[in-house]
Amino acid sequence: MPKTYTTVQGDMWDSIAYAQLGDVAHTDKLMNANLAYREYYIFPAGIVLTLPDVAIPAGDSLPPWKQVAG
């Protein structure tokens, strides 16, 4: 079952991406997963959006001395 998010009045694509996916860089993935709602800029309350899976790089959470040089 995919993860979902129900909008509250005033939500915007980038704020949802940041709050639910951890980074505004995932805004395009969020929009592509919810093409039926692409005309919204500011959401009303009650729209159920599908949250895409996003990969979180393992190296980002490690201190520099523990990261593997690639």
N, C-alpha and C positions, 0 to 999 in steps of 0.2 A: 504494500500500500504506500503510495507516494506521500511525502510530507506536504502539508498544506499550511496556509496562513490566511486568516480571515481579516480583511482590512478594517481599519477604523477610519472615521471621517478625517480627511486631511492627509492620509498616507500618500506618498509618492514613490515611484519606482525605485529611485536611488536610496531613499530612506529605508524601504523594505529590504532591499539588497544588503544594505549595511547592517541592519538590525538582525536579520534572519540568516544571512549567508556570510557575514563577517567582513564584507568589503564592497564598496560601490562598484568595483571593477566587475562584479558579477551581475550588474544591472541588465546587460544584454542577454545573459543566459536566462534571467528571470522573465524578461519580456518575451523571449522566444518560447519559453515554456507556457506562456499564457497569451497567445496571439489573439484570442477572442476579446481581450481587454486592452489591446494596444492603443485604442483611441483615448484612454484615460490618461490624464496628466496628474490630476489630483483625484484620489479615489473617494467614493462615498463609503459609508460603513456597510459591512456585510458581504463583500465579494470574497469568495474563496479562491485563492490563488494556489497553484501547484508550485512547490519549491523544487528547483532542480538540484541534483547532486553536484556538489563542487568538491574538487580535490584540494585538500589542504597540504601544502608541501611540508614534509617532515622536518626539513632543515631549518625552517623559519622559527621553530620554537626552541631550538637548541642554542646554547651560547656559542659564540664564534669558535672557541677552542675545541668544541665537540662536533662541529660541522665538518662533513667530508668535503674536501676540495674536489671540484669536478672539472 
